[in-house]
Amino acid sequence: MTDMKLTCKLDMYKAHEGQLFSLEGRSFDFENDKYSIFPGFCDVHVHLREPGFSYKETVATGCAAAAAGGYTAVCAMPNLNPVPDCRENLDRELELIDRDACIDVLPYAAISRGERGEELSDMEALAPNVVGFSDDGRGVQSDELMEQAMLRAKELGKLIVAHCEVNSLLKGGYIHDGEYARAHGHRGICSESEYAQVERDLKLVEKTGCAYHVCHVSTRESVELIRRAKARGLDVSCETAPHYLLMDDSMLREEGRFKMNPPVRSREDREALIEGIKDGTIEIIATDHAPHSGEEKSRGLEKSAFGIVGLETAFPLLYTNLVLTGEICLEKLLELMCHNPRRRFGIPLGEDFSLWDLGESYTIDPAEFKSLGRATPFEGWQVFGRCHLTVHGGKAVYYR
């Protein structure tokens, strides 16, 4: 059913305004602007968990979740088993993608072998089939290795996509080192653990001329460092995620669904991130969709695995809490979720699109997710905007 070919292209859909379009018994009435058509969203930071961790997520379930959220392209992170650090390992992932993906899935390769930060992966062999290089989940601790990686990536015409984290500054922390941590006796992760490595990497970018992208920015210091780097003309971009824009550490609860890395930080950090998307310092919103099993997320803040899901909730959350509140306009949100990530990562849009009822209100319920992951801090939030149809490559990959 979801594989059904459509006979109408996007321009034909637009021409059908004021008429009724049916798809296997589902009716889409364009009268009175009930539905809004958006280009297919693109998420440059997603964990599909295959190969190696299919009990958390699969290519098939992750892509189904993405399609339900209006996404028609995702970039898959390399912390897998085996890690895609050589062509043989990457081929295993590509086979799963070819077999099971209903949307575009563009894999990352690892920067270092096994993501251990000791020696470079086989970057030359991997480059033709990956969207960039990342050791996501771990920061590259060695200045020398990161410089080598940047020089190699520049030669290959690929982005370095960095998880920025200084291991020596973590000190066993698992939530933001802020008021909630101190009030509830938790070990905190300091902001410097992120921005110190951002600062190091930006110096290396200036030295090497590498194209560089910062993953899941969460601190105000990181935003300012990136703003200054852009002003100096460096080839730098960055992303943040919905949870960093909509939450701060005062909203934490003693549940694993509030645990992610980097952690939700202070109100001041959140405000700086919103200012960053407004002024263009942050040009991409990615979800960092990171599913785990129910058991792995049931151990409270201290012992649960890091990571939450986000593909199915990103647009309604951001539309409700940023667009409807007047923080940004709808066009800006589409830039952040579609056009900017595609432009930066060289991912064509084609005629992919999704169909939304922006007036439909509902409560986020993880039991309805297509993803195998259920952990979200937004459970129970009331939102506007429901995806009713997603089309990729002329086929309906999701509809209600």
Secondary structure, DSSP 8 states (H G I E B T S, - for coil): -TT-B-S--HHHHHHTTTSEEEETTEEEE-GGG--EEEE-EEEEEE---TTT-TTT--HHHHHHHHHHTTEEEEEE-S--SS-S-SHHHHHHHHHHHHHH-SSEEEE-B-SBGGG-SSSB--HHHHGGG-SEE--TTS----HHHHHHHHHHHHHHT-EEEE----GGGTTT--EESSHHHHHHT--EE-THHHHHHHHHHHHHHHHH---EEE-S---HHHHHHHHHHHHTT--EEEEE-HHHHH--GGG--SSGGG--SS----HHHHHHHHHHHHHTSS-EE---B----TTTTSSHHHHS-S----TTTHHHHHIIIIITTTSS-HHHHHIIIIIHHHHHHT---TT-EEEEEEEEEEE--GGG-SSS----TTTT-EEEEEEEEEEETTEEEEE-
